[in-house]
Amino acid sequence: MSNRISERKTPTAAEREARKVFRDADAKVAVSEYERAQQAFHANRERLKAERLAREAAAKRKTKT
């Protein structure tokens, strides 16, 4: 019968440091992807708002004349 805990080797200092660096890099990528998605969402929302306001203004001008 094999004990899995005893089979695991403890990571070396270099391995721990490498994991930390990769984890930090992955976190930065995730944050930048989130920020890009948020910027795209807000830009699209503003574009749609401008189009809606233009349609409403055109409808008001049309009903007045």
N, C-alpha and C positions, 0 to 999 in steps of 0.2 A: 504494500500500500504506500503510495507516494503522497507526500505532504506538499501541496502547491506553494505554500508560504516559504518553505525552506528552499524551493527551487528558484525563487526569484532572486535575482542579483540586485544589489543596491546600486543605483546609478553613481557614476563617478562625478567629481566636481565639474569636469568638462561637459559631461552629458547634462547635468542639471543646468549649467549655464547656457548650453545650446537650447535646451527646452524653453528656458526663460526668454531668450532672444527671439525664438520662433513664435512663442506665445504673444510677446509684445508686438511683433510684426503683424501677426494675424489680427490682433485687436485693432491696430491702426488701419488695416485694410477694411475691416468690418465697419469701423466708424466712418471712414471716407466713403464707402459704398452707401451707408445710411445717409450721410450728408448729401451725396449726389442725388439720391432718391428723393430726399426732402426738397432740395432745390428744384428738381424737375417737377415735383408735385405742385409747389407754390407757383412756379412759372406757368404751368398749365392752368391752374386755378385763376390766376390773374388774367391770362389770355381769354379764358371763357367768360370771366366777369366783364371784361371790356367788350367782348362780342355781344353779351346779353344787354349791356347798357346801350350799345349802339342800336341794337334791334328795338329796344324799348323807346329810344329817342326817335327813331325813324317811324315807329308806330304812332307816337304822339303827334309828330309833324303831319303824318298822313291823315289823322282824324281831324286836325285843326283846319286843313285846307279842303 
